[in-house]
Amino acid sequence: MSTKNRSLRRMKSLERSGSAVRFSVEADGVLVTVELSIPAARIIRYKILPVEESSTERFDLLEPGWVPGQDAPSIDDSDERIILEAYGTKVEVTRDPWTVMVRDQDGRPAFYEVDPSFDYPHEIDPRGRPRHYRSGFGVNGNETTACRVVFGLDPEESLFGLGEKFTSIDKRGQRIVVWNHGAQGTSTELAYKNIPFMVSSRGYGLLLNDSGRSIWSLGSASNAAGTVEVEGPGLDLFIIIDSNMKGVLDGYADLTGHAPLPPRWSFGSWMSPLGEHVMGAPVHQESLLALADELRKLKIPSDVLHLDPLWMRDKHYCDFEWDRESFPDPEGMIATLKGKGFKLCLWEHPYIDVRTDMYREGKEKGYFIMRPDGTVYDCELVIPRMRTITSGKLWVNEPGEPFFDLGGIVDFSNPDAAKWYAEKHRPLLEMGVAVFKTDFGEEIPEDGIFSNGKTGAEMHNAYPLLYNEAVFEITKEYTDKPLVWGRSSFAGIQRYPLRWSGDPVSNFSSFALSIRGGLSYGMSGDPFWTVDLGGFRGEPGNELYVRWVQCGMLLSHTRFHGLTHRMPWKRGE
């Protein structure tokens, strides 16, 4: 059965509903509810509710402590339009055709919906169809499949944000899909960090309060209009008005949370010996202590040493237990590093190998994402052990074996599972580990079932938020300035800094695209971001290495990390 589009046509009636105003709007023969409220100065909340609101409840991206203002807006009702006002902010609604408009502080239209048949009657394709629909929703049988808001774009308008996208910084003219992926580089629109938040040069921002897959067509179908469309039975959109982009970002932070300042030591250089291991010098306790001594001997400023998966045993990712053969005395090692002025960072991912005791414990207690048939949703997501390239391959698998190993995915929507996972960090924190690299978290199966009753499609984008929160909060018990070193992201994750851009290729093109991604991510409301200096995959030439390091020193954080040599003294003069 094909999807039919229904457009919001004309207002039929309105009524107050607490601090909001609810409108009954005709949409191609059916009546639907549209709700508008002004929860704070310069912020408007716009909901489209084709079905009962209880069935449109989605994962909420707002900061848990955020409380909307309770003042009901005044209503100025005339024949043609209705004006709502509260906290010095106005919203104008036209009756027929239905449109919503918000003006900036100078009275100029900032955000405004468009009616293609009225505003752009000649904007049609060769078959006479409009190039974009009005605000509305799609239906397939009795099911609402997606909802959308369509808004006007001025000719000189620029659009920014939507996460760590490696496309042009100005998103005008692009079609952006907000859906987390293990992007494995910078060469496509796919991204580890997708944020359903956009900033316009015309004095407004849009925050979609929904964790589902959304599509932002920003002048891609029609130069004159943008569309925000989200899968699911309803739409919850915040419109933030401010003539200054910084003010729009402040409004976003007010809604989703302000980023705390990381500890001072985190702004120093982070050093990772992963590349040395890959190039034939295995990482173990003695080699890590030798690296610390070499850094001090050469007077290279460094504050953090990082260990990727090699600190755990093979076939035991990620059970949080040391490989005691390679690291026989981690407590003593950490104490020695502390005496030399180093913090220690350890790698993890939220997938637990089926061969571990931790997996068996989690399965017994129901702490993993489930399949629709009630069995654990084991996936090939657990990374294999990294070998040295003397074997001819970086990762060694037996013939016929999958590249990734099988494991369960921790269900962080279950408070008991989140606590269980977090508690695995406590022995490490008590022995002096300072920070964890919260890797992965992007590949959540859409048909998975979470303990909160939501599907993987609803929780896919939100998963990184819950994952990083769990690790951040347990770390917070041991320091007043906690942090994580995370790869995946979603709206609100700035409350748990910081993020790094994973796996760029070591070439100038990827270097330039990484900068694009970082700038885009910064315009998405997260101030702390970095990238592996020299790239992650491949061998950077000396010029590229130097340029990347120069750039890295201007980022909020700095880490030398990759699959080949990244130590400065290995690069020649």
N, C-alpha and C positions, 0 to 999 in steps of 0.2 A: 504494500500500500504506500502510495507516494505522500510526501509531506505537503500539507497545504499551509500557505501563509495567510495569517489574519493580521490586519493592520488596525491600529487605534484610530478611529474615524472622528467621532464626535462625543462630547460629554452629554450625559443624560441627566445626572443629578449628583449631589454631593452631600456629605454629612461629616460631622466631627467624630473622631475616634481617639479619645484621649488627647495627646498632644499632636496628633496627626489629622489630616483631612483625607477622607476617602471619597474617590470619585467613581461613579458608575459610567463606564465608557463603552460605547457601541463599537464592536470590532467585526465588521463584515457579517452582521446578522446575529452576533452573540454579545451579551453584556459581560464585561470583565471588570474587576476592581483594580484601580490604580491608586496608590497611596503616596501622598507628599507630606513631608514634615521638615521642620527647620530645627535640628537638635542643638545647634550652637551657631554663633555668629559666623557667617561666611560658609556655612555647610548646609547643604540640602540633601535630604534622603528621598530617593525616587524608587518606588517599588511597583513592579507590574506583576499582578497576581491573577493569572487566568483561572486558577483553581483555588480551593480553600487554602488559607495561609498555612495551616498545620501540615499540609502535604508539600509545602515549598521550603520548609526549614532545612537549611544547608549548614555546612560547617562554617561557623562564625569566625571571621578574620579580625574582628575588633579586639583591642586590648581588653583583657578581662576586667580591668578596673575602670574602663570608660563608661560614663553614665550620661545619657543624652539629657539635655534640658527638658523640663516638663512644661514649659510655657506653651500654651496653645496659640497658634498664629492667629492674628486678626484676619478677617476675610472681607475684602472689598469686592462685592459682586455686582457686575454690570452686565448689560446685554451681550457684549462681545467677549469679555475676558473677566477673569477672577484673579485678584492679586492677594497672595498670602504674605504676611509679614510677621517676623519675630526676631528678636535679638539684632535689630537693625538690618536684617536681610530680607529681600523680597523675592518672590517667585511669581511669575506671570503665566497664567494658563489661558489659552484661547479655547472657546467652546467648540467651534466648528470652522475649520478642522481642529482636532485636538493637537495642541503643541504646548511645550513647556519652554520657558525662557528665563534665564537669570542674567541680570546686568552686573557689571563691575562697579567699583566704588564711584566711578565718574558717570554712571548712568548709561554706559554703552553696552550693547548686547555682548555677553561673554560666551555663555553656553546657550544654544537655541536649537530646538528640534526643527526638522524641515519636513515639508509635505511635497513630495516630488511632483504631484499633479498640479500643485499650485505654485510652488517656488521655482520648479524647473520642469515645466510641461514638455519641453522639447528634449529632455535628457532621456532618450530611449535608445535601445539597441536596434540592429537592422530588422528585427522582427516586431518592433513596436512595443517591446516590453521595457518597463522602467529599469534604469541601471541600478537602482537601489529601492528597497521597500521603505515604507514608513515604519516608525516604532511599532512593535507588535510582538507576535509569537508564531511559532509553527506548530501544527498539530498533525498527528498521524493516527487516524481513527479517533479514539477518545483520549489519547495521550498527548499532552503538551511536551514537545521534544526540545524546544529552545525558545528563549525570549531575547528581544533585541531593543536597543535604543539607537535611533538614527539622528545625527546632529550635523549642523552645518559647519563647513570649513571655509574660512576666508582665504583669498588667493595667496596672501603672504604669511599664512599661519604655519608654524613649525610645531612638531609634536615629539615628545621625548619620553623615555622610560620603558616600561613593560619588561624590565629585567635585564639580565646580562645577555643581550642580543648582539651578535657580532655583525649585524647588518649596519647600514649607515645610521649614524647617531640620530639624525632627524628621521623619524619614522613616517613622515608624510609620504604617501604614495605606496606604503607597504601593507601587506597582509600578514599580521603577526598572530601566531597561535600560542596561547599561554597554556603550556603543557610540558611539564618537566621531562627531560630526556637525559640519559647518559650520553652527552653529545660527542665525547671523544675528540675534541678539537674545536676549531673556530670556523670551519669552512661552510657551514650551513646556518639556517635560521634557528635550528634546534639549539636548546640551551639547558644547562643544569639549573639555572636560576630564572624562573619566570615569575613576574610580579604583575597582577592585574591592576596596575596603576599607571596612569598616563598624565603628563603635564603639557599644557599648551602654552605657547608664547602669547596667546590672547588673554591670559589672565584666569585660567581655570584648570582644574585637574579632575580626573575621574578615577574613582576607586570602586571596583566591582567586588562586593562583599560576597564572594562565592569561590569555593575551591574547585569547582568543576572546570572542564575544558572550555575556554572562551576564545573567540576569534575577534580580532580587532582589525577591521578593514578601514584603513585610515587614508581615504582618498585613492584606494586601489581600484575600486569599481567605478567610482565617480570622483573627479577632482573636487567636486563641490560638497561632498558629504563623507562622514565617517560613521561606522557602525560598530557597536559593541554587542556581541551575541554570545550567550552562554547556554550550554546544554543544560536541560533540566526544566522543571515546571514553573519557575518564577525567576524574577530578576530583582536584585537589591543593589542599587547604584548610589554612591555618594558623589555629589558635585561640590567641589571645593573652589571657592572664589577668592582670588587675590591678584591684584595687578602685578605683584612681584612673585617670581617663581619660587623664591625662598619661602614666601608666605604660604604658597600652595604645599610645598614640602613640609612645612611646619604643621599645616592642617592634616596632612597624611599621618604625620607622627603622632598628633593628638589623638587620632582615631585608632591607630594600630600599635602605638608604643614608641617611645623615644629610645635611642640607642645609648646604653651606658658607656662610660669611658673605660676601655680596657686598661690593664695594669701597665705601668710605665715600662717594665722590662720587655713587654710584648712588642714595643716599637723598635727594639734592636734587631740585629740580623739573626735569622734562623738558619741553621746549617743541617743539611740532611746527607748522610753517607750512602744513600740508596745507589747513586750512580757508581760509586766506588765498588760496591758489592757487585753490581751488574758487570762492571768492567774487569772483574777477576779478583777483587780483594774482599772476601766475605766479611760481613758485619757481625761482630760479636763484642763481648764486654771489653776485651783488651783493645780492640781496634777503635771502639768508641772513646775510650779514655785516651788513646793515643791521638785521636782527632782533636780532643779538647786541649791536649798539651801542645799540639802543632799550632792551633789557632792562637793560643796565648804566646807561644814562642815567636810567631810571625807578627804578633801585635795586630791581628785582624779582629776588629770589634765583633763580638758575637755574644748573644745572651741566651739562645735556645738551641739545643740539639734535638733533632727529630729522628725517631725510628719508625719506618713504615712497617709492614706486616712481619718483618723478620724477627721481631721480639717474641713472637709466639711460635709454637711448634707447627710443623707441617701437618696439614689435614686437621688443624684445630682452630681455624679462623671461624668465628671470632669468640673464643671462650675466655679471654682475658687472663690466661695463665702463661707465665713466662716459659720460654724455652730454656730450661735450666742447664742444658748442655752448652749453649752459646752464651748464656748469661747466668753463671752459677751463683752470683751474689748481687742481685739487682739492688738490694737495700744498700750495700756498701758502695756499689757503683754510683747510685744516685747521691749518696752523701759525699763521695769524692767530687762529683761534678758540681755539687752545691758549693763545696769549698773552693772550687776554681771559678765560681761566678756563673754557672750554667743552670738553666732550667731544663727539664726533660719533657718532651712531647711524645705521646704514643698514638699510633694509628688504630683505627677500628672501623668496622662497618656493621650495620644492623641485621646482618644475615648470619645465621648460626649453622655451621656445618653439621650434617645429619650424623656424622661419626663421633660427635662430642657428647660428653656427659651433660653439658649445658643444654644441648638440643633435646636430649631425652627428658631432662627436667622441665624445660619449657613446654614440650609436647604434652607431658602428663598434666601440667597445670593449665593448659589452654591459653598459652601466652603468644601464640603465633596467629598470623592471618590464616583464615580458613577458606576452603573451596566451598562452592554452593552445596556440595554433597556432604559437608560436615567434616571432611578430612583436612589435615594440615596442608596448606598451599606451599609445598616445597618447590623451590625454583632453582634453576641453574644461575645463581647470582654470586656465590662465594668465590672470591678470586683464588686461583691456584698459587702455589708458592713460587716466588721469583728465584730463578737460578742464575748463575753467571753465564755470560755469553760464550764461555769456553765450550759449552755443550752444543753450541750452534744455534740455540733458540733461547729467548728470554724466559718463556714459560714452557715447561716440559710436561707433556701429557702423553699417556699411553695411546697407541693406535686405536682409533675408534672412540676414544673418550671425548666428552664435551669439553670445550675450553674452560668454562666455569664449573665449579663443583656445586653439588646440590645442598640446599640449606633452607631453613625456615626463616620467615620474615617476622621480626618482633612486632606485635600489635600494640603500638603506643597509645591507641585509644582506650585500652584497658588500663586503668590506673594501677592495678596490681602488676601487670606486665611491665609497665613503665618503671615502677619502683624496683622490681626484680632486676631489670636490665641495669638501672642506675646503680644499684647496690654492688654490682660486679666491679664497679670502678673504685669502691671504697678502699679495699686493701691496697690498691695502687696509689691512691691519693695519700693514704696514711704512710706509705713508704717514701713519699716525697714527689711523686709525679705531679707536674704543675698544670698540664693541659693535654687535651685529647684532640686528635685530628678525626673529626666525624665525617668520614668519607662516605660516598654513595648516598643512597636514599631516594633516587629518582625513579627507579623501575618498579613501580607497584602495579600488579596485575589488576586490570579494570574489573574483572569478575570476582575478585577476592571479597571476602566478607569480614568486616571488622566487628569487634565486640560491641561497639556503639550502634550497631545495626546498619551502618552505612556501607556502601559498596566501594570497591577499589577505585571506580570511576569518580566517586565523590571525594575520596580521601587521597587520591594519587598526588595532587599538588600540595596538599596540606601535610603530608607525611614528614617532610623535612622539618617543619615547624615543631612537631611533637617530638621527633627524634633529637633534635638539637636542644630543645628545652629540657629533656630528661637529663642529658649529660651536663648541661650548663648548671642546672639546679643542684645536682649532687656536688659539682665542683664548688658551688657557692658556699657549701658548708665548711670549706677549708680556706676560703679567702674572701675578702670583701670586694675584690675585683676579679670575678671569674671570666673565663672566655673559653670558646671552642675554636677549632680551625676547620670550618665546614665547607663543603663543596656545593651541596644542593640548597635550595632556598625557596621561600614563598613569602607572601605579604605578612609582615609582623616579625619576621625572623631577625630584624635589626635589634630586637630586644635581647638577642643572644649572640653577640659578636664573636667571631668575625668570619668573612668568607674569602675563599681564594678560587681562582679560575683554574679548573682542572684540565690537564693534558693537552696544552697547545703544542703544535709541531715546532721544532726548532728551525724556523726560517723567518725571513723578514716579513713575508705576507702574514703569517700567523701572529707575529709580533704586533704588527699594525692592527690586525683584527682584534687582538686581545685588548689593546688600548680602547678600541671602540666599545668592546663589551664592558670594560670597567667604567667608562664614562656613562654608558647607558644605564649600568647598574646603579651608579651614584645618583643619577636622576630618577631612580626608582625608590629612593628613600633610605638607602643603607650607606652610611658614610665610611665603613671599614671594609676594604677590599684590596686584594693583591693578586699576583700571578707568579708562577714559578719562573725564576730568573734564568734566562737562556732557553726557555721552553722546556717541556717535559719529555717529548719523544723526539729522538734524533740527536745529532751532534752539532751544536752551534759553532760556527766559525768564530774566530777571535773578535772580529768587528761586531758581529751580531751579539756576542756575549757581553761585550763592553757596553753597547747601546742598551741592551736589556737591563743590565745592572744599573746604568745611569737612570733609566726610567724607574726601576724598582725603588731607588732611593727617594723618589718623589711620591711614592705611594704611601698609604697609611702604614703598611707592613711590608717586610722584606724577607723572602726565603730563597735560599739556594737549594734547588731540588730538581732532579731529573734522572733519566735512565742512562746518562753518560756522565763523565767527570763534570762537576760543577764547582769544585773547590778552586778559589782564585789562583793558587800557586801551581795548579795543573794547566793553566792557560798560557804559560810563557810570560814574556815581558810585556 
